[in-house]
């Protein structure tokens, strides 16, 4: 076994003043900040444990992301690949828990396919289109093919037409879903809130059609809901957040500031959720 390394969240304390005021803070942005900061701290601890330098600097700059390179895929098909399936800096215990990745591919006549890999800790899903009424349809909307009418070739010329597809490449043990309820209001300016109900279930099954060719871990395609975060309020700049969390004995508890109460599952599933947390079933 490995000797435990004590974690001192110095960087959290350093930035705590930013969240000490009584302004409305976005739960997804705060979550992303916490995960990113923890990821950098873990990288520093891993480096220090391995005898490297600079392990105490949780805010040090990560390694530069890779550029693009030519790759040969199945059936000897050549394509250009860019991006990375890992977050900047490499793997940490944080990314091992909640980081997944997507693979987008653009194809156009007379061009090699262009493939981009992108890591995520929260899977952001638009809910604006009328066809999106459930979590499953939001995932399908995110992954559906898109026709690009002004796609530019590498030499700067415009291709006649191009098709873009996005698929999931790696499934994380903890899948965090961000339902994008806050959107920019083009007419009035500022940010508005979408009060649209989106159905989600206790169980989430990801169909094989969601997965990219060469997906790294399709065996864990079934997830169980373990927590939700909901925003209460008419506008994005004000309101209140609550959370529902499933307990080890299967009960659900509702967290509303200092109030903690038991809650039946049907009430949990009826919330206008903002964040959903799903745990991969094969890890239980």
C-alpha positions, 0 to 999 in steps of 0.5 A: 500500500501507499503511505497516505499524504496529508492534504492541506487545501492551501489554495482553497483558503487563498481564494476563499475571500472571493466566495465570502461576499453575499453575491449569487455564485454559480454552482457549476462554476464553483464546482469546476473551480473546486475540481480544477484546484484539487486536480492541480494540488494532487498533481503537486503532491504526486510530483512531491511524492515522486521526488520532483520539485515544485510539489507545493505550488498548486497553482503552477502552470500545467504542461502545454497541451499537445498540438496536432499530429497525423494518425492512422486509424482502423482500415488504414484511414489517415486523419489529423488529431489534436487535443488530449483525452486527459486534463492539462497536467496529466492524471490525478486522483481527481481526474481518475474519479470524474474526468471523461472525454469526447471525440469530435470528428469533422469530415469534408470532401477532399480532406482528411478527417479532423479529430479533436479529443477533449477532456471534461469533468462536467458534461455540459448539455444544452436543453434549449432545443424543443426536442430536448425533454429528458436527460437522454434526449439532451445527450442525443442532442449533444452527440448528433451530427452537425452540418458545417456550411463554412468549414475552412480547410487547413490552407484557408479555403472554404470546404463545400460542406463538412459534417461534424460528429461528437461521441463519448470516448471515455466514461468516468466513474462519477459522471457529472451532468450540467444541464445548461439552464442559464443562457444569454438573452440576445434580445435583452442582454444579460443571462436568463434562466430556462425553467423548462422541466427535464426528465431524468431517472434514477438509472442512466444507460448510455447506448453504444451509439453514444460511444466513439470508435475505440471507446476506452471503457464501454463496459461501464455504461450504466449509472445510478443517480447519487446526487442532484443540485437544483437552483430555485429562483426566476433569474440567474443572478439571484436565487437559492441552491439545494441538494439531494443526496442518496445515502448508503442505506438508499434513503435520500436526504434534502439539504437546504442550508442548515435544514436536512430532511428526508425525501422520497425518490419521486420528489428528487426526480421532480426537481428542475435539476441543474447538476446531476451526479451519476455513479457507474454501477460496475464500481459498486 
